[in-house]
Every structure is written in C-alpha cells, then in structure tokens.
Amino acid sequence: MSKKTNPTSASRSSRASAPAQPSPGVHHRVEVHSTQAHLFAVTLNIDRPAPKQRLSLPVWIPGSYLVREFAQHLQSLEATQGGEPVPMRQLDKHTWQVEARPDEALVLRYQVYAFDHSVRTAFLDSTRGFFNATSLCLRVLGQEDQPQALELVCSPATPGWQVATGLPPHSVDGDGFGHYRAQNYDELADCPVTLGHFWSGEFTAHGVPHRFVVSGAGAWMDGDRLLRDTRRICEEQMAFWHGDAPTPPFQSYVFMLYASDDGYGGLEHRNSTALICQRADLPKVSEPPRAASGRPGGETPAPPTDKPAPLKATDGYTTLLGLISHEYFHTWNVKRLRPAEFKRYDYTGENYTELLWFFEGFTSYYDDLILRRAGLIDDNTYLQLLTKTINQVQQTPGRLVQSVAQASFDAWVKYYRVNENTANATVSYYTKGSLVALCLDLTLRAEGHTTLDAVMRALWARCKGGPLREADVLRVLQQLGRRSFKEEIAHWVHGTDDLPTVDLLQAQGAKATQDKAPLAQQLGLRVSEAGGLTLKTVLRGGAAETAGMAAGDEWLGVEFAAPRRGAAAEAWRVHKLDEVNLLRGQRTQLVALVSRDKRLLRCPLEWPAPTQAVRLGVGDAARLAQWLAPVAGLLGR
C-alpha cells in the first residue's frame, strides 16, 4: 500500500529551490527502462572529460566484504559527443576508456539489469525499485572528488511511485523525483535509493528528523508502533554516543525497509540504512497497543505514557528491532569511526582489515543491549538472546581453528562464501566479536575504573570520528582501565582461546545453568528436514564424522543389531532426527543408512554422551541493572 506523508518543516525547506550553486560537472540520470525486463536506463554526462577518459564500476559495496562484480549486469554501453559516437574500449572487467575531446561534453548511455532482492545491489519490477549507486553509477576516474548530480526521472511505467533516499535534494517534486546533489562519488555511493508504492512515516529524535519507509507491508502493519520503538532506539544511541545534549553527525536519517516473505539483512550508510525483514516480523495492529502513539505524517509520536510490555526473544519483531538497532549503531561505528584501512575506499578490489571484530562485533554487542536499555525487552529476554550467541560460538568448531582477527581479514573469501565446511574452519567476527566486547565490558566493570561505553566514546573523541587502529583501542583501554589489555586482546582477538564469558556474566549478576544441547549438535550435525533428512554440515570431531557421514548425505534409515541370537535385526525408515532418537531407545550402537551420489552406504554410529549448552537467567537483579540500565541522562520517556 502507499501512504504519503506531509513533509516536516525541515524536509519541506530542503525541497525548495536551493541557492544558486555551480552545476556539478558529473551528472547521473536514472530512469526506469522496463519493469518487465528489470532494466534501469542510465545517462552519464561529463562536462569536462579527459582526453582518454576512464570510467569504472565498483566491484564491491562498502559494508559487504565480497567482490560482487556489479559490472556483470551492465549492458549496451555507448559513448557520444555532439550526438556522434566516439571510440571506446574495455580495459578490464569493470573499466572502460573513451577517446574524448576535452572541450566538449561526453555522454554515456547504458542499461543495468536489476533483479537482486538484497540490500547490496539493485532491484526493479512492477512493484518497486531499489539501487545503490555502486551498482548503477560509473565512476569518472579523475573526477571522483568532484560534486556529483543524480537525477531521478519519473516514468509512465511507474505511476504514483515515490522516492526515498538520504541524498540531499536540490530540486525535487512532492514524490521525491528530481535532482539531488552529492559532494563526491563516495557520498553518492553511500546513499541508496528506494522507489515505489510504500508506507512512510516520520519522527524526530532529539530534534533530528527521521523518515521510515516500508515496502511490501500489508494494511495490518502497526506503523505507529514501529515509529515509536525505532525512536526509542535512536534516542538511546544518540545519548550513548553524545550524552545529555546529543549532536549526531547527520542532519536527517532514512530507514528503508523491504518486507518480504522470507528475508533478512541490512546495510549501513552514513545517514540511512537499507533493511530486509520477513513480512511476518512486522508489528501488527491487532496486537494490544504498547503505549500512546503518534501519527505518521510529520508529527512526532507522543512519548509512551506507561511502560510497554517487553518483547520475547522468540518474537520476530524483536529480531527486526535488533536489526534496526545494529544498522543505526553503524552510523557511528564503521561509517565514521572506521578501520584506518578504510580511510579511502578502493572500489576496484578487496579492502583488507583485521578490525571487523571491533566494528561488526562490537556493534553486534550493542544492538540487543540497546534494546534492553531502551526498555523494549527485559533482562530475561536480553539474557536469552545472549545465550543464543554464546551457544552459537561454542558449537562452532572453527573457533579453535581461526582467530576472530583472521576471520576479519579473510571475510572476502570465507564469511560470504559459506559452504559445508565453514563451521569447521572459520568463526564469525559478528558473534565472537560481540562476545569479545562483552568480556571487555564486564572485565572493565568488575575492575571498577570504567566501562566499554566510556571506551567507545573516548575512541570517538580520540579518532575524531574517523580512522581507527587497534593501537587506538589498546591505548584507550589502558588510559581508562588503568592497566594494559594487550594480553586479553592477544588471547581473545588474535588467539583461539575460549572466552571467559560465563564466569564474567555470573560475576555481573547473571545465573548460568547447563542444558542438554540440541540433538543435531550432540551428533555433530547441522541438518535440513524439509522433504527428508539431509546433512548440511558434519561438524569436526563429532560422532557423525567418526561414523563416516558426510555433508550432502540423505539419511534414509537406521539399522540395529539383533537383540539376541536367532532374532531378526531391525531396520527403520526415518525422515526426521527425532525419529532416530525415538527408535534408538537406550541403545548406543546403530548403523545409519545414507544415500550419497545415488549409492547406499552403511555408517556405523556410536551414540555420544549428551553435550551441554549454557542457559542464562537473572541471578542478582541489582548487579545486572548496573550493566543493563539505560544511558544516564536520557530524558523524555
């Protein structure tokens, strides 16, 4: 559905004609060529080209560390001057050179195929459009630091569509079509654009206008609740970084959410984020109201008049709010405070850093913690979310193979290229990185000199919201913590030691008990039970690996030896893992019957002793509150 908003005073003034400024010499015009063929048409005008003008399309997008070869979707590229073709040749997979006359404007026209539902690339059909400039807009080499204009053209094929983007508007109509300006190519690349019929609402957080647009939602979505809860997250994070009088490093912010049948993900930008969630995870108007609400359309939702009912860890909406919190925290931690290696992005290839454990891991630590501090979840729910992360890391054999710093450096070839051996060879810099942050925070709190919150703010000040090195982290930890933390960083970040997570949590007031691990984990498996029992991963050192089972096997049945001489052996067909356990009873020896490449194999399996998983709960609520309480000074709830 489409729900238009009346612009706030801030956005209304931005849509007026801007003061006269020199026109950018690089102008990108984007329009819909065909929704059926999923093609955008792009026209690039270069006022003052070089004699041998080179142009290049990025091979990756910052925030998603994989070479994705966006040029594979570019087609029908042609160059003209004065309406006549000029010589052009391709130099490599994503670079072209044009023989141009420098005293005459150069015009390039091309099309881009856009049918990727992710937040990283571009998409177009009859219902919506979305793109990052890294997928559509060629870089004019030698003029990357010059102002860039982006013109979004309304098409007869897209009646009633609207536009949302974080780019500063120059002259646009009421639906957002028209002219935008970027200071340089980096800013253009960092401001995705969404188009279509979408729900739209607005709120202010500490005086800063925020817009939230949702594509793919049904009329049942509770937009007021989404705005209200997002506002609480934003205010909590502003207070986290800037204290009682927040002055965030952006003048406005846009959330762009696509609700799909089955999707999840997000990508951070300097003053916006692109998000994907499952449609079922959106808040629903049929649910009881959590508090008094405001009305989208320029008005700020009223502060809650009573304490909202906390969400559960299993709620899909909790997952969505955690994603919103994660990407918004990145506005400070990775988009501004960032690895020194990312001081200037190289769009032509991999940009290596060992610091994603800090930028993604620490952000992953704070995303759910912010939900707790904002009052959106309670202590038990937060500890349940933390339990999931701890067990996920502990049940990954790769944690003993690869350090989290190595995982960061290898992200380009491992993290985004998941295969059947990933869990055995790698560790996630998101999950283990978040536990490194947890361990540092609880250690600092236990020693009584400072907290990780203070360390983050000090790093922001030390690095002036810019490039950061590991040495900066160590220096601030030593200054505020009053001792060196080199040993902890060496073991927790550059080593493969298990982290003292549970001990530190119990010292901070959490209660830790042991539960039996899930059946698949006990056997050393990750499985799919859709249409049969298929092994997705065989974990290193587990009973399934010892039995000779392999990823890709279809587990067809189980066979048991005859209980006594003269009796018949048992053999059973199975479709789910629980059936294996049921049929086993108390027996510890069985034969797994599997199909591999159409061959039937018998794998003797010795049933393992139960393995344990941790479960966290509230122990000492007062001590927990010292850690989980909201940031001091945040008012107006």
C-alpha positions, -999 to +999 in steps of 0.1 A: +000+000+000+011+036-004+009+061+024+022+096+018+034+119+044+034+157+047+070+168+048+083+181+081+094+217+082+130+205+077+122+184+047+099+210+032+126+236+032+150+211+016+126+206-013+125+243-022+149+255-048+184+256-034+206+287-036+224+291-069+255+269-070+278+258-097+263+228-115+282+196-109+303+186-139+293+149-135+256+142-139+239+108-135+204+104-148+185+073-138+151+062-151+131+030-154+136+015-188+115-016-183+099-031-152+092-063-170+128-067-181+141-053-148+162-027-165+173+007-153+185+032-180+214+054-170+227+085-188+260+099-176+271+134-187+307+146-181+311+183-188+349+182-190+362+148-199+398+138-200+413+131-235+415+094-225+386+093-201+384+062-180+353+050-163+348+022-138+320+005-119+328-007-084+333-044-078+320-043-042+300-021-019+313-009+015+298-028+044+296-061+025+330-076+022+329-096-010+338-088-046+304-090-063+313-079-099+285-054-104+296-048-140+282-082-149+248-065-151+258-035-172+249-037-209+245-016-241+272+009-231+278+036-257+296+070-257+289+101-278+300+137-281+278+162-300+255+133-308+282+114-326+298+081-314+333+083-301+359+054-298+357+034-266+373+002-255+370-020-224+402-023-204+392-049-178+361-065-163+348-032-149+368-004-166+364+014-200+384+041-218+369+067-241+388+088-266+372+121-259+376+157-269+382+176-236+364+208-248+330+191-253+306+172-230+309+134-231+276+114-228+274+078-219+243+057-221+237+022-208+213-001-190+216-021-158+198-054-151+184-052-116+168-082-101+187-089-068+164-087-037+193-080-014+203-046+001+237-047-016+228-042-053+198-032-074+162-044-079+134-034-102+100-049-110+064-035-114+060-032-076+092-014-065+127-003-074+159-001-053+195+007-061+229+015-047+250+038-069+278+012-068+256-009-090+243+018-114+266+048-115+300+047-132+329+064-115+345+091-137+382+084-129+400+116-120+367+134-110+357+111-081+362+140-056+341+164-077+304+171-069+280+146-085+244+152-095+218+125-095+186+129-114+157+105-108+132+106-136+095+097-131+084+071-157+049+065-172+056+029-163+056+037-126+026+058-119+022+070-083+057+059-073+076+078-046+113+082-038+132+079-005+169+085-001+194+101+022+209+122-006+204+160-002+177+171-026+184+201-049+151+204-067+125+176-064+088+172-066+064+161-039+071+125-046+108+129-045+116+127-082+141+153-095+176+164-088+199+155-059+235+166-052+264+146-037+297+162-026+316+134-043+313+099-056+317+084-021+286+102-009+267+092-040+277+056-034+267+058+003+231+069-003+208+041-016+175+049-033+142+032-029+112+038-052+077+025-054+044+025-035+055+024+001+042+032+036+060+063+050+062+078+085+083+104+102+095+112+137+121+133+154+148+120+178+164+148+198+153+173+172+167+153+142+141+143+116+139+106+107+119+090+080+109+054+079+096+038+046+083+003+043+078-016+010+059-048+009+038-044+040+002-052+044-025-028+057-023-047+091+012-032+099+012-011+130+033+018+117+028+039+149+044+012+170+073+008+145+080+045+146+077+047+184+100+018+191+125+029+165+125+064+180+134+049+214+164+031+198+176+062+181+174+084+212+192+057+233+220+055+208+223+093+205+226+095+242+251+067+242+275+085+219+269+121+228+254+123+263+226+146+276+227+170+246+232+148+216+246+164+185+246+135+160+269+137+129+239+139+105+211+163+098+185+137+089+181+099+086+162+075+065+152+039+072+143+019+041+128-014+049+116-041+024+093-067+039+095-100+021+081-134+025+114-148+037+143-124+040+167-108+065+196-083+062+208-048+064+234-025+051+246+006+069+251+041+053+261+075+067+226+088+071+204+059+060+201+022+061+186-004+038+168-033+056+150-065+047+128-085+071+102-112+070+068-097+065+055-117+094+080-099+117+064-065+113+043-053+142+005-058+137-023-035+146-043-064+160-018-067+188-025-047+221-011-012+220+021-008+239+016+029+247+001+061+234+012+067+199+017+095+174+005+097+138+029+093+109+029+123+085+052+148+101+041+146+137+064+132+164+048+103+182+039+111+217+062+097+245+048+065+260+026+072+290+033+038+306+059+011+305+054-011+274+052-048+277+086-063+269+090-084+238+101-120+239+134-133+224+114-156+201+094-127+187+102-119+151+096-083+159+125-085+184+147-097+156+136-067+134+143-042+162+177-058+168+185-053+131+173-017+132+195-011+163+225-028+146+225-007+114+218+026+133+247+020+156+269+016+125+261+053+117+289+060+142+308+027+144+321+019+109+307+047+088+326+074+106+347+057+133+362+031+109+393+010+102+423+030+092+425+008+060+391+023+050+402+059+052+396+059+015+377+031-001+393+013-031+363+002-052+385-018-076+392-048-052+394-061-017+400-037+012+416-058+039+414-052+077+417-072+108+393-049+127+359-062+118+358-080+152+356-044+165+333-027+140+309-056+134+314-075+166+311-045+190+281-033+170+266-067+175+272-065+212+254-032+215+225-038+192+205-060+216+219-042+246+204-010+233+170-027+231+173-036+268+184-001+278+156+014+257+131-007+276+119-027+246+130-060+261+135-071+297+165-087+315+154-123+308+148-116+271+182-100+267+199-129+285+181-153+262+194-135+232+229-136+247+225-173+255+219-179+218+251-161+208+272-179+234+260-213+223+264-205+187+300-197+191+307-226+214+291-250+189+313-238+161+345-260+158+361-233+137+366-211+167+395-233+176+410-230+141+407-193+132+411-162+153+385-135+151+411-111+136+419-137+109+382-141+103+380-104+096+409-104+072+395-135+054+360-121+052+365-116+014+370-153+007+352-170+037+325-152+055+303-145+025+311-178+008+295-203+031+300-240+023+296-273+041+329-268+059+325-232+070+316-241+106+347-263+109+372-238+095+360-203+105+345-182+132+321-153+128+336-119+136+300-108+144+292-134+171+326-139+186+334-102+182+303-094+202+315-118+230+349-101+230+331-068+236+310-084+263+341-098+281+359-065+279+329-046+292+323-069+321+360-070+329+362-032+330+331-031+352+345-057+376+377-038+380+357-006+387+376+020+367+355+024+336+331+007+312+331-002+275+306+026+269+332+051+281+358+035+260+337+038+228+330+075+235+367+081+242+377+064+209+352+086+191+369+116+206+405+103+201+400+094+165+377+124+158+351+101+144+375+089+118+401+062+110+409+039+139+437+014+145+440-015+170+466+006+188+440+033+195+418+006+211+447-006+233+457+030+242+422+040+254+417+007+273+449+014+291+441+050+299+406+044+312+411+009+326+444+019+343+463-011+330+473-028+298+448-050+280+473-064+255+471-099+269+433-100+266+434-087+231+462-112+222+442-142+235+407-132+228+412-115+194+444-129+179+442-163+195+417-192+195+412-195+233+377-198+245+364-167+262+356-164+299+321-153+291+300-173+316+323-166+346+322-129+339+284-129+334+279-147+367+301-122+385+278-094+370+246-110+383+235-135+357+227-170+366+241-197+344+228-233+342+236-262+319+210-276+294+213-305+271+225-294+237+201-299+207+201-334+193+218-323+160+246-306+179+252-337+201+257-358+170+279-331+154+255-323+126+235-295+110+206-308+091+176-299+069+144-318+075+125-303+045+113-333+024+137-357+041+167-357+065+197-342+047+230-334+063+241-299+056+272-298+078+292-325+096+310-309+125+346-316+132+353-342+158+316-352+162+301-387+163+287-383+127+322-375+113+336-405+131+309-427+116+319-416+081+288-395+074+293-365+050+277-332+041+251-338+014+241-373+026+205-381+028+199-401+060+173-427+049+171-451+079+187-467+109+196-504+115+200-521+149+217-554+156+195-583+166+188-582+203+196-619+207+208-649+188+182-660+163+162-628+164+159-605+134+178-573+130+158-541+130+158-515+102+136-484+100+130-456+076+134-421+091+125-386+079+135-365+110+163-366+135+139-370+165+127-403+149+163-416+151+164-409+188+130-424+194+138-456+176+172-459+194+157-461+228+186-468+252+208-484+226+242-468+219+251-487+187+234-483+154+240-482+117+230-451+097+218-459+062+226-430+039+224-422+002+254-404-013+256-398-050+228-424-055+249-450-036+235-466-004+261-466+024+261-481+059+278-458+085+283-474+120+274-448+145+282-448+182+257-426+201+276-399+220+271-389+256+249-358+260+267-325+255+258-293+273+247-258+263+246-228+286+213-211+297+213-177+313+188-162+336+186-134+362+206-140+393+213-107+411+189-082+395+206-052+412+240-061+398+226-067+364+209-033+365+244-017+369+252-030+334+218-031+316+204+002+328+197+030+303+224+055+295+224+082+322+208+115+312+183+102+286+151+120+294+116+124+279+104+088+281 
